[in-house]
Amino acid sequence: MNKKEFLKGITFLGMTFNKEFEAEQVGVWYEYFKDENIETFKRAIKNLGLINKFLPSISEIKKEIAKLENPLLTLRAEDEWEEVLKAIRKYGYYKQEEAFNSLKEITQNAVRNLGWYRLCSSENIQWEKKEFITIFNSKVDGAREDYLLDYNSENLLKKINKNLLEEVKK
């Protein structure tokens, strides 16, 4: 986003949280958000305005932007467990492939860790749910970290390339 768009976004942020930004603060914040899409930036601010009482930090806004850009980061283990139970009821013990095709990839991975046949024949489904949630959340956390690392690496490469182009022009 350009500086004019960012000023509109930061003004919206300030109005949402009753905060006035000084020129120096705006400059610092712009450095963190200049590579973001303005629409995603505004949506992140709106979302945080609904749940935060106080001005969010730069990292909180970045995390919200990441969630908006990658829906995988917003999956809830409890919701995915319900999908697993539906697949068990619909496909049962013998139709593992069809069941896996009905699940998201990250959910499939968590189920593979537990074992499809184990889930289908379990006598203590509450224990299996607990295990699934633990595994699923660790997989989502790993995916979130991978996404943020890729995202930060991509932005770093853009900055390096931009600096190289500026050096060549000199």
Secondary structure, DSSP 4 states (H G I P E B T S, - for coil): --HHHHHHHHHHHHHHTT-PPPHHHHHHHHHHHTTS-HHHHHHHHHHHHHH-SSPPPHHHHHHHHHHHH-GGGG--HHHHHHHHHHHHHHHTTT-HHHHHHTS-HHHHHHHHHH-HHHHHT-S-HHHHHHHHHHHHHHHHHHHHHHHHHHHHHHHHHHHHHHHHHHHHH-
